């Protein structure tokens, strides 16, 4: 599935091919919360890095978060003009790019369940839905983005 996305002000836009287009995961870690705002919900899609096309790249900047006292090689790409977070890319997995679902302009399919991750880092003011259709993890989930899509029969060919 071809995903198109952009920042709030329109200075940066992009497109990327994705076999995993269901925005099913919500991350509550401090990096996702503080860089993307509110609950985070940032990195829950996966795309083919070779297919990424960026328009307005000169308006884009990169942030590398500090994790456990060390600067992460993972890059969080955002618009310098409006601050919108666009995607994450990590040289340890160079074939993948992770667009933020909130930056996607294409219609995304509705996931059959929501996986809440990194709940150990969730502040008290955030209420996490419970019940059918919600799965919870204190840290990382049991399945990768690709494996979750496969387990639900949702991996696009």
ZAMAR-74019 format. One record per atom (N, C-alpha, C, O, CB): atom name; x, y, z. Coordinates in Angstrom, 1 decimal, decimal comma. Glycine has a CB too. Layout:
vexmi  u  v  w
CA  X  Y  Z
...
//
This chain:
vexmi  u  v  w
N  0,8  -1,2  0,0
CA  0,0  0,0  0,0
C  0,9  1,2  0,0
O  1,8  1,3  0,8
CB  -1,0  0,0  1,2
N  0,6  2,2  -0,9
CA  1,3  3,4  -0,9
C  0,8  4,4  0,2
O  -0,4  4,7  0,2
CB  1,3  4,1  -2,3
N  1,6  4,8  1,1
CA  1,2  5,8  2,1
C  1,8  7,1  1,7
O  3,0  7,2  1,3
CB  1,7  5,3  3,5
N  1,0  8,2  1,8
CA  1,5  9,5  1,6
C  1,3  10,3  2,9
O  0,3  10,0  3,7
CB  0,7  10,3  0,5
N  2,2  11,2  3,2
CA  2,1  11,9  4,5
C  2,7  13,3  4,3
O  3,4  13,6  3,3
CB  2,8  11,1  5,6
N  2,6  14,1  5,4
CA  3,1  15,4  5,4
C  3,1  16,0  6,8
O  2,6  15,4  7,7
CB  2,3  16,3  4,4
N  3,8  17,1  6,9
CA  3,8  17,8  8,2
C  2,6  18,8  8,2
O  1,9  18,9  7,2
CB  5,2  18,6  8,3
N  2,4  19,4  9,3
CA  1,2  20,3  9,5
C  1,3  21,5  8,5
O  0,2  21,9  8,0
CB  1,1  20,8  10,9
N  2,4  22,1  8,3
CA  2,5  23,3  7,5
C  2,7  23,0  6,1
O  2,6  24,0  5,2
CB  3,7  24,2  8,0
N  3,0  21,8  5,7
CA  3,1  21,4  4,3
C  4,5  21,6  3,7
O  4,7  21,4  2,5
CB  2,2  22,2  3,5
N  5,5  22,0  4,5
CA  6,8  22,2  4,0
C  7,5  20,8  3,6
O  8,3  20,8  2,7
CB  7,7  22,8  5,1
N  7,1  19,7  4,3
CA  7,6  18,4  4,0
C  6,5  17,5  3,7
O  5,5  17,4  4,4
CB  8,5  17,9  5,2
N  6,6  16,7  2,6
CA  5,7  15,7  2,3
C  6,5  14,4  1,9
O  7,7  14,6  1,5
CB  4,6  16,1  1,2
N  5,9  13,3  2,0
CA  6,6  12,0  1,6
C  5,6  11,0  1,2
O  4,4  11,1  1,4
CB  7,4  11,6  2,8
N  6,2  10,0  0,6
CA  5,4  8,7  0,3
C  6,3  7,6  0,5
O  7,5  7,6  0,3
CB  4,9  8,8  -1,2
N  5,7  6,4  0,8
CA  6,4  5,2  1,1
C  5,5  4,0  0,9
O  4,3  4,1  1,1
CB  7,0  5,2  2,6
N  6,1  2,9  0,4
CA  5,3  1,7  0,3
C  5,3  0,9  1,6
O  6,4  0,8  2,3
CB  5,9  0,8  -0,9
N  4,1  0,4  2,0
CA  4,0  -0,3  3,3
C  3,2  -1,6  3,1
O  2,2  -1,6  2,4
CB  3,4  0,5  4,4
N  3,7  -2,7  3,6
CA  3,0  -3,9  3,7
C  2,3  -4,1  5,0
O  1,5  -5,1  5,3
CB  3,9  -5,2  3,4
N  2,5  -3,1  5,9
CA  1,9  -3,2  7,3
C  1,2  -1,8  7,6
O  1,7  -1,1  8,5
CB  3,1  -3,5  8,3
N  0,1  -1,6  7,0
CA  -0,5  -0,2  7,1
C  -1,5  0,0  8,3
O  -2,1  1,0  8,4
CB  -1,2  0,1  5,9
N  -1,7  -1,1  9,1
CA  -2,7  -0,9  10,2
C  -2,0  -0,2  11,4
O  -1,1  -0,7  12,0
CB  -3,2  -2,3  10,6
N  -2,6  1,0  11,8
CA  -2,0  1,7  13,0
C  -2,5  1,1  14,3
O  -3,4  1,7  14,9
CB  -2,3  3,2  12,9
N  -2,0  0,0  14,7
CA  -2,5  -0,8  15,8
C  -1,8  -0,6  17,1
O  -2,4  -1,0  18,2
CB  -2,5  -2,2  15,4
N  -0,6  0,0  17,1
CA  0,2  0,1  18,4
C  0,2  1,5  18,9
O  0,4  2,5  18,2
CB  1,6  -0,5  18,1
N  0,1  1,6  20,2
CA  0,2  2,9  20,9
C  1,3  2,8  21,9
O  1,2  2,0  22,8
CB  -1,1  3,3  21,6
N  2,3  3,6  21,8
CA  3,5  3,6  22,7
C  3,4  4,7  23,7
O  3,1  5,9  23,3
CB  4,8  3,7  21,9
N  3,6  4,4  24,9
CA  3,6  5,4  26,0
C  4,9  5,7  26,6
O  5,0  6,3  27,7
CB  2,7  4,8  27,1
N  6,0  5,4  25,9
CA  7,4  5,7  26,4
C  7,6  7,2  26,4
O  6,9  8,0  25,7
CB  8,5  5,0  25,6
N  8,5  7,7  27,2
CA  8,7  9,2  27,3
C  9,2  9,8  26,0
O  8,9  10,9  25,7
CB  9,7  9,5  28,4
N  9,9  9,0  25,2
CA  10,4  9,6  23,9
C  9,2  9,8  22,9
O  9,1  10,9  22,4
CB  11,4  8,6  23,2
N  8,4  8,8  22,8
CA  7,2  9,0  21,9
C  6,2  10,1  22,5
O  5,7  10,9  21,7
CB  6,4  7,7  21,8
N  6,0  10,1  23,8
CA  5,1  11,1  24,4
C  5,6  12,5  24,2
O  4,9  13,4  23,8
CB  4,9  10,8  25,8
N  6,9  12,7  24,5
CA  7,5  14,0  24,5
C  7,8  14,6  23,1
O  7,8  15,8  22,9
CB  8,6  14,1  25,4
N  8,2  13,7  22,2
CA  8,5  14,2  20,8
C  7,3  14,3  19,9
O  7,2  15,1  19,1
CB  9,6  13,3  20,2
N  6,3  13,3  20,1
CA  5,2  13,3  19,2
C  3,9  13,9  19,9
O  2,9  14,2  19,2
CB  4,9  11,9  18,7
N  4,0  14,1  21,2
CA  2,9  14,7  21,9
C  1,9  13,7  22,5
O  1,7  12,6  21,9
CB  2,2  15,6  21,0
N  1,3  14,0  23,6
CA  0,3  13,2  24,3
C  0,8  11,8  24,6
O  1,8  11,5  25,2
CB  -1,0  13,2  23,5
N  0,0  10,8  24,1
CA  0,3  9,4  24,3
C  1,4  8,8  23,5
O  1,8  7,7  23,7
CB  -1,0  8,6  24,2
N  1,8  9,6  22,5
CA  2,8  9,1  21,6
C  2,2  8,5  20,3
O  2,0  9,2  19,4
CB  3,7  8,0  22,3
N  1,9  7,2  20,4
CA  1,3  6,5  19,2
C  2,1  6,7  18,0
O  1,6  6,6  16,9
CB  -0,1  7,0  19,0
N  3,4  6,8  18,1
CA  4,3  7,2  17,0
C  4,6  6,1  16,0
O  4,2  6,2  14,8
CB  5,5  7,8  17,5
N  5,3  5,1  16,4
CA  5,9  4,2  15,5
C  5,1  2,9  15,5
O  5,5  2,0  16,1
CB  7,4  3,9  15,8
N  4,1  2,9  14,7
CA  3,2  1,8  14,6
C  3,0  1,3  13,2
O  2,2  0,4  12,9
CB  1,9  2,0  15,3
N  3,7  1,9  12,2
CA  3,6  1,5  10,8
C  5,0  1,2  10,4
O  6,0  1,6  11,0
CB  3,0  2,6  9,9
N  5,2  0,5  9,3
CA  6,5  0,1  8,8
C  6,4  0,3  7,3
O  5,5  -0,1  6,6
CB  6,9  -1,3  9,2
N  7,5  0,8  6,7
CA  7,6  1,0  5,3
C  8,9  0,5  4,7
O  9,9  0,3  5,5
CB  7,3  2,4  4,9
N  9,0  0,4  3,4
CA  10,2  0,0  2,7
C  11,0  1,2  2,5
O  10,7  2,1  1,8
CB  9,8  -0,7  1,3
N  12,2  1,3  3,2
CA  13,0  2,5  3,2
C  13,4  2,9  1,8
O  13,6  4,1  1,4
CB  14,2  2,3  4,0
N  13,7  1,9  0,9
CA  14,1  2,2  -0,5
C  13,0  2,9  -1,3
O  13,3  3,5  -2,3
CB  14,5  0,9  -1,2
N  11,7  2,8  -0,8
CA  10,6  3,4  -1,6
C  10,3  4,8  -1,1
O  9,5  5,5  -1,6
CB  9,4  2,5  -1,4
N  11,0  5,2  0,0
CA  10,7  6,6  0,6
C  11,1  7,7  -0,3
O  12,3  7,7  -0,8
CB  11,4  6,7  1,9
N  10,1  8,5  -0,7
CA  10,4  9,7  -1,5
C  10,0  10,9  -0,7
O  8,9  11,0  -0,1
CB  9,6  9,7  -2,9
N  10,9  11,9  -0,5
CA  10,7  13,0  0,3
C  10,7  14,3  -0,5
O  11,6  14,5  -1,3
CB  11,7  13,1  1,4
N  9,7  15,1  -0,4
CA  9,6  16,4  -1,0
C  9,7  17,5  0,1
O  9,1  17,4  1,1
CB  8,3  16,6  -1,8
N  10,6  18,4  -0,1
CA  10,9  19,5  0,9
C  11,9  19,0  2,0
O  11,8  19,5  3,1
CB  9,6  19,8  1,6
N  12,8  18,1  1,6
CA  13,7  17,6  2,6
C  14,6  18,6  3,3
O  15,0  18,5  4,4
CB  14,7  16,6  1,9
N  14,8  19,8  2,6
CA  15,5  20,9  3,2
C  14,8  21,5  4,4
O  15,5  22,1  5,2
CB  15,8  22,0  2,2
N  13,5  21,2  4,6
CA  12,8  21,7  5,7
C  12,7  20,7  6,9
O  12,0  20,9  7,8
CB  11,4  22,1  5,3
N  13,4  19,6  6,7
CA  13,4  18,5  7,7
C  14,6  18,5  8,6
O  15,7  18,9  8,1
CB  13,3  17,1  6,9
N  14,5  18,1  9,8
CA  15,6  17,9  10,7
C  15,5  16,5  11,4
O  14,5  15,8  11,2
CB  15,6  19,0  11,8
N  16,5  16,1  12,1
CA  16,6  14,8  12,7
C  16,9  15,0  14,2
O  17,8  15,8  14,6
CB  17,7  13,9  12,0
N  16,3  14,2  15,0
CA  16,5  14,1  16,4
C  16,9  12,7  16,8
O  16,3  11,8  16,4
CB  15,3  14,6  17,3
N  18,0  12,6  17,5
CA  18,5  11,3  18,1
C  18,2  11,3  19,6
O  18,9  12,1  20,3
CB  20,0  11,0  17,7
N  17,4  10,5  20,1
CA  17,0  10,5  21,5
C  18,2  9,9  22,3
O  18,9  9,0  21,8
CB  15,7  9,7  21,8
N  18,2  10,3  23,6
CA  19,1  9,7  24,5
C  18,4  8,6  25,2
O  17,3  8,8  25,8
CB  19,7  10,7  25,5
N  19,0  7,4  25,2
CA  18,3  6,2  25,9
C  19,4  5,6  26,8
O  20,4  5,2  26,4
CB  17,8  5,2  24,9
N  19,0  5,5  28,1
CA  19,9  5,0  29,1
C  21,3  5,6  29,1
O  22,3  4,9  29,2
CB  20,1  3,5  28,9
N  21,3  6,9  28,9
CA  22,6  7,7  28,9
C  23,4  7,7  27,6
O  24,5  8,3  27,6
CB  23,4  7,2  30,0
N  22,9  7,1  26,6
CA  23,6  7,0  25,3
C  22,7  7,5  24,2
O  21,5  7,4  24,2
CB  24,1  5,6  25,0
N  23,3  8,2  23,3
CA  22,6  8,7  22,1
C  22,2  7,6  21,2
O  23,1  6,8  20,8
CB  23,4  9,8  21,3
N  21,0  7,4  20,9
CA  20,5  6,3  20,0
C  20,9  6,7  18,6
O  20,8  7,8  18,2
CB  19,0  6,1  20,2
N  21,2  5,6  17,8
CA  21,5  5,9  16,4
C  20,1  6,1  15,6
O  20,1  6,5  14,5
CB  22,2  4,7  15,8
N  19,0  5,7  16,2
CA  17,7  5,9  15,6
C  17,4  7,3  15,4
O  17,6  8,2  16,3
CB  16,6  5,2  16,5
N  17,0  7,6  14,2
CA  16,7  9,0  13,8
C  15,2  9,3  13,8
O  14,4  8,5  13,2
CB  17,3  9,3  12,4
N  14,8  10,3  14,4
CA  13,4  10,8  14,4
C  13,3  12,0  13,5
O  13,8  13,1  13,9
CB  12,8  11,1  15,8
N  12,7  11,9  12,3
CA  12,7  13,0  11,4
C  11,4  13,8  11,6
O  10,3  13,3  11,8
CB  12,6  12,4  9,9
N  11,6  15,2  11,6
CA  10,5  16,1  11,8
C  10,7  17,4  11,0
O  11,8  17,6  10,5
CB  10,5  16,4  13,3
N  9,6  18,1  10,9
CA  9,7  19,4  10,1
C  10,3  20,5  11,0
O  9,9  20,7  12,1
CB  8,3  19,8  9,7
N  11,3  21,2  10,5
CA  11,9  22,3  11,2
C  11,0  23,5  11,4
O  11,1  24,2  12,3
CB  13,2  22,7  10,5
N  10,0  23,6  10,4
CA  9,2  24,8  10,5
C  8,0  24,6  11,5
O  7,8  25,6  12,3
CB  8,6  25,0  9,1
N  7,3  23,5  11,5
CA  6,2  23,3  12,4
C  6,4  22,3  13,5
O  5,5  22,2  14,4
CB  5,0  23,0  11,5
N  7,4  21,5  13,4
CA  7,7  20,6  14,5
C  7,0  19,2  14,3
O  7,2  18,3  15,2
CB  7,3  21,1  15,8
N  6,2  19,0  13,3
CA  5,5  17,8  13,1
C  6,5  16,6  13,0
O  7,5  16,7  12,2
CB  4,6  17,8  11,9
N  6,3  15,5  13,7
CA  7,1  14,4  13,6
C  6,6  13,5  12,4
O  5,4  13,3  12,3
CB  7,1  13,5  14,9
N  7,5  13,0  11,6
CA  7,2  12,4  10,3
C  7,4  10,9  10,3
O  6,5  10,1  10,0
CB  7,9  13,1  9,2
N  8,6  10,5  10,6
CA  9,0  9,1  10,6
C  10,3  8,9  11,4
O  11,0  9,8  11,7
CB  9,2  8,6  9,1
N  10,5  7,6  11,7
CA  11,7  7,2  12,4
C  12,5  6,2  11,5
O  11,9  5,5  10,7
CB  11,4  6,5  13,8
N  13,8  6,3  11,5
CA  14,6  5,4  10,7
C  15,8  5,1  11,6
O  16,4  5,9  12,3
CB  15,1  6,1  9,4
N  16,3  3,8  11,5
CA  17,4  3,4  12,4
C  18,4  2,6  11,5
O  18,0  1,7  10,8
CB  16,9  2,5  13,5
N  19,7  3,0  11,5
CA  20,7  2,4  10,7
C  20,9  0,9  11,0
O  21,5  0,2  10,2
CB  22,0  3,1  10,8
N  20,4  0,4  12,2
CA  20,5  -1,0  12,5
C  19,6  -1,8  11,7
O  19,8  -3,0  11,6
CB  20,3  -1,2  14,0
N  18,5  -1,2  11,2
CA  17,5  -1,8  10,3
C  17,3  -0,9  9,1
O  16,2  -0,4  8,9
CB  16,2  -2,1  11,1
N  18,3  -0,8  8,3
CA  18,3  0,3  7,2
C  17,2  0,0  6,1
O  16,9  1,0  5,4
CB  19,6  0,3  6,5
N  16,7  -1,1  6,0
CA  15,7  -1,4  5,0
C  14,3  -0,9  5,4
O  13,3  -1,0  4,6
CB  15,6  -2,9  4,7
N  14,1  -0,5  6,7
CA  12,8  -0,1  7,2
C  12,8  1,4  7,5
O  13,8  2,0  7,9
CB  12,5  -0,9  8,5
N  11,6  2,0  7,4
CA  11,3  3,3  7,8
C  10,0  3,2  8,5
O  9,1  2,4  8,1
CB  11,3  4,4  6,6
N  9,8  4,0  9,6
CA  8,6  3,9  10,4
C  7,9  5,2  10,4
O  8,1  6,1  11,3
CB  8,9  3,4  11,8
N  6,9  5,4  9,5
CA  6,2  6,7  9,5
C  5,2  6,8  10,7
O  4,7  5,8  11,1
CB  5,4  6,8  8,2
N  5,1  7,9  11,2
CA  4,1  8,2  12,3
C  2,7  8,2  11,7
O  2,5  8,9  10,7
CB  4,4  9,5  13,0
N  1,9  7,4  12,3
CA  0,5  7,3  11,8
C  -0,2  8,7  11,7
O  -1,0  9,0  10,8
CB  -0,4  6,4  12,6
N  0,2  9,6  12,6
CA  -0,4  10,9  12,7
C  0,0  11,8  11,5
O  -0,6  12,8  11,2
CB  -0,1  11,6  13,9
N  1,1  11,4  10,8
CA  1,6  12,2  9,7
C  1,1  11,7  8,4
O  1,2  12,3  7,3
CB  3,1  12,2  9,7
N  0,4  10,6  8,4
CA  -0,1  10,0  7,2
C  -1,4  10,7  6,7
O  -2,3  10,9  7,5
CB  -0,4  8,4  7,4
N  -1,4  11,0  5,5
CA  -2,6  11,7  4,9
C  -3,5  10,7  4,2
O  -4,7  10,9  4,0
CB  -2,2  12,8  3,9
N  -3,0  9,5  3,7
CA  -3,8  8,5  3,1
C  -4,7  7,9  4,1
O  -4,4  7,8  5,3
CB  -2,9  7,4  2,5
N  -5,9  7,4  3,6
CA  -6,8  6,7  4,6
C  -6,1  5,4  5,0
O  -5,6  4,7  4,2
CB  -8,1  6,4  3,9
N  -6,1  5,2  6,3
CA  -5,5  4,0  6,9
C  -6,6  3,0  7,3
O  -7,7  3,5  7,7
CB  -4,6  4,3  8,1
N  -6,3  1,7  7,2
CA  -7,4  0,8  7,6
C  -7,5  0,8  9,2
O  -6,5  1,0  9,9
CB  -7,0  -0,6  7,1
N  -8,7  0,4  9,6
CA  -8,9  0,4  11,1
C  -8,4  -1,0  11,6
O  -8,8  -2,0  11,1
CB  -10,5  0,5  11,4
N  -7,6  -1,0  12,6
CA  -7,0  -2,2  13,1
C  -8,1  -3,0  13,9
O  -9,0  -2,4  14,5
CB  -5,8  -2,0  14,0
N  -8,0  -4,3  13,9
CA  -8,9  -5,2  14,7
C  -8,6  -5,2  16,2
O  -9,5  -5,6  17,0
CB  -8,9  -6,6  14,2
N  -7,5  -4,7  16,6
CA  -7,2  -4,6  18,0
C  -6,1  -3,5  18,2
O  -5,4  -3,1  17,2
CB  -6,7  -5,9  18,6
N  -6,0  -3,0  19,4
CA  -5,0  -1,9  19,7
C  -4,1  -2,6  20,7
O  -4,5  -3,1  21,8
CB  -5,7  -0,6  20,3
N  -2,8  -2,5  20,5
CA  -1,7  -3,0  21,3
C  -1,1  -1,8  22,0
O  -0,5  -0,9  21,4
CB  -0,6  -3,8  20,5
N  -1,2  -1,7  23,3
CA  -0,6  -0,7  24,1
C  0,7  -1,1  24,7
O  0,8  -2,1  25,4
CB  -1,6  -0,2  25,3
N  1,8  -0,4  24,4
CA  3,1  -0,8  24,8
C  3,8  0,3  25,7
O  3,4  1,4  25,7
CB  4,0  -1,1  23,6
N  4,8  -0,2  26,4
CA  5,7  0,7  27,2
C  4,8  1,3  28,3
O  5,0  2,5  28,7
CB  6,3  1,8  26,4
N  3,9  0,6  28,9
CA  3,0  1,1  29,9
C  3,8  1,3  31,2
O  3,3  2,1  32,0
CB  1,9  0,1  30,2
N  4,9  0,8  31,4
CA  5,7  1,0  32,6
C  6,1  2,5  32,6
O  6,5  3,0  33,7
CB  7,0  0,1  32,6
N  6,1  3,2  31,5
CA  6,5  4,6  31,4
C  5,4  5,6  31,3
O  5,6  6,8  31,1
CB  7,5  4,7  30,3
N  4,1  5,1  31,3
CA  3,0  5,9  31,1
C  2,7  6,8  32,4
O  2,8  6,3  33,5
CB  1,7  5,0  30,9
N  2,5  8,1  32,2
CA  2,1  8,9  33,3
C  0,7  8,6  33,8
O  -0,1  8,1  33,0
CB  2,3  10,4  33,0
N  0,4  9,0  35,0
CA  -0,9  8,6  35,6
C  -2,0  9,3  34,9
O  -3,1  8,8  35,0
CB  -0,9  9,0  37,1
N  -1,8  10,5  34,3
CA  -2,9  11,2  33,7
C  -3,5  10,6  32,4
O  -4,6  10,9  32,0
CB  -2,5  12,6  33,4
N  -2,7  9,6  31,9
CA  -3,2  9,0  30,6
C  -4,0  7,7  31,0
O  -3,6  6,9  31,7
CB  -2,0  8,6  29,7
N  -5,3  7,7  30,5
CA  -6,1  6,6  30,7
C  -6,0  5,6  29,5
O  -6,2  6,0  28,4
CB  -7,6  7,0  30,9
N  -5,7  4,4  29,8
CA  -5,5  3,4  28,7
C  -6,8  2,5  28,7
O  -7,2  1,9  29,7
CB  -4,2  2,5  29,0
N  -7,4  2,4  27,5
CA  -8,6  1,6  27,3
C  -8,3  0,1  27,7
O  -7,2  -0,4  27,4
CB  -9,1  1,7  25,9
N  -9,3  -0,5  28,3
CA  -9,2  -1,9  28,6
C  -10,3  -2,7  28,0
O  -11,2  -2,0  27,4
CB  -9,3  -2,1  30,2
N  -10,3  -4,0  28,1
CA  -11,4  -4,8  27,6
C  -11,1  -5,4  26,2
O  -10,0  -5,4  25,8
CB  -12,6  -3,9  27,4
N  -12,1  -6,0  25,6
CA  -11,9  -6,6  24,3
C  -11,3  -5,7  23,3
O  -11,7  -4,5  23,2
CB  -13,3  -7,2  23,8
N  -10,4  -6,2  22,5
CA  -9,8  -5,4  21,5
C  -8,6  -4,6  22,0
O  -8,0  -3,8  21,2
CB  -10,8  -4,5  20,9
N  -8,2  -4,7  23,2
CA  -7,0  -4,0  23,8
C  -6,1  -5,0  24,4
O  -6,5  -5,8  25,3
CB  -7,5  -2,9  24,8
N  -4,8  -5,0  24,0
CA  -3,8  -5,8  24,5
C  -2,7  -4,9  25,2
O  -2,4  -3,9  24,6
CB  -3,1  -6,8  23,4
N  -2,2  -5,3  26,3
CA  -1,3  -4,5  27,1
C  0,1  -5,1  27,4
O  0,2  -6,3  27,6
CB  -1,9  -4,1  28,4
N  1,1  -4,3  27,3
CA  2,5  -4,7  27,5
C  3,2  -3,7  28,4
O  3,1  -2,5  28,0
CB  3,3  -5,0  26,2
N  3,9  -4,1  29,4
CA  4,7  -3,1  30,2
C  5,9  -2,6  29,5
O  6,3  -1,4  29,7
CB  5,1  -3,8  31,5
N  6,4  -3,4  28,6
CA  7,6  -2,9  27,8
C  7,2  -3,2  26,3
O  6,2  -2,8  25,8
CB  8,9  -3,7  28,2
N  8,1  -3,9  25,6
CA  7,9  -4,2  24,2
C  6,9  -5,3  24,0
O  6,8  -6,2  24,9
CB  9,2  -4,5  23,4
N  6,1  -5,3  22,9
CA  5,2  -6,4  22,7
C  5,8  -7,7  22,2
O  7,0  -7,7  21,9
CB  4,2  -6,0  21,6
N  5,0  -8,8  22,3
CA  5,5  -10,1  21,9
C  5,8  -10,2  20,4
O  6,7  -10,9  20,0
CB  4,5  -11,1  22,3
N  5,0  -9,4  19,6
CA  5,2  -9,5  18,1
C  5,7  -8,3  17,5
O  5,4  -7,2  18,0
CB  3,8  -9,9  17,5
N  6,5  -8,4  16,5
CA  7,0  -7,2  15,7
C  5,8  -6,7  14,9
O  4,8  -7,3  14,8
CB  8,2  -7,6  14,8
N  6,0  -5,5  14,3
CA  5,0  -5,0  13,4
C  4,6  -5,9  12,3
O  3,4  -6,2  12,1
CB  5,4  -3,6  12,8
N  5,6  -6,5  11,7
CA  5,3  -7,5  10,6
C  4,6  -8,7  11,1
O  3,7  -9,2  10,5
CB  6,6  -7,8  9,9
N  5,1  -9,3  12,2
CA  4,5  -10,5  12,8
C  3,1  -10,3  13,2
O  2,2  -11,1  13,1
CB  5,4  -11,0  13,9
N  2,8  -9,1  13,8
CA  1,4  -8,8  14,2
C  0,5  -8,8  13,0
O  -0,6  -9,4  13,0
CB  1,3  -7,4  14,9
N  0,9  -8,1  11,9
CA  0,1  -8,1  10,7
C  -0,1  -9,5  10,1
O  -1,2  -9,9  9,7
CB  0,8  -7,2  9,6
N  1,0  -10,3  10,2
CA  0,9  -11,7  9,7
C  -0,1  -12,5  10,5
O  -0,9  -13,2  10,0
CB  2,2  -12,4  9,7
N  0,0  -12,3  11,9
CA  -0,9  -13,1  12,8
C  -2,4  -12,8  12,6
O  -3,2  -13,6  12,9
CB  -0,5  -12,8  14,2
N  -2,7  -11,6  12,1
CA  -4,1  -11,2  11,8
C  -4,5  -11,3  10,4
O  -5,6  -11,0  10,0
CB  -4,2  -9,7  12,2
N  -3,6  -11,9  9,5
CA  -3,9  -12,0  8,1
C  -4,0  -10,7  7,4
O  -4,7  -10,6  6,4
CB  -5,2  -12,8  7,9
N  -3,2  -9,7  7,9
CA  -3,3  -8,3  7,3
C  -2,1  -7,9  6,6
O  -2,0  -6,7  6,1
CB  -3,6  -7,4  8,4
N  -1,0  -8,7  6,5
CA  0,2  -8,4  5,8
C  -0,1  -8,2  4,3
O  -0,6  -9,2  3,7
CB  1,3  -9,4  6,0
N  0,1  -7,1  3,7
CA  -0,2  -6,8  2,3
C  0,9  -7,5  1,5
O  2,1  -7,5  1,8
CB  -0,3  -5,3  2,0
N  0,5  -7,9  0,3
CA  1,5  -8,6  -0,6
C  1,9  -7,6  -1,7
O  2,7  -8,0  -2,6
CB  0,9  -9,8  -1,2
//
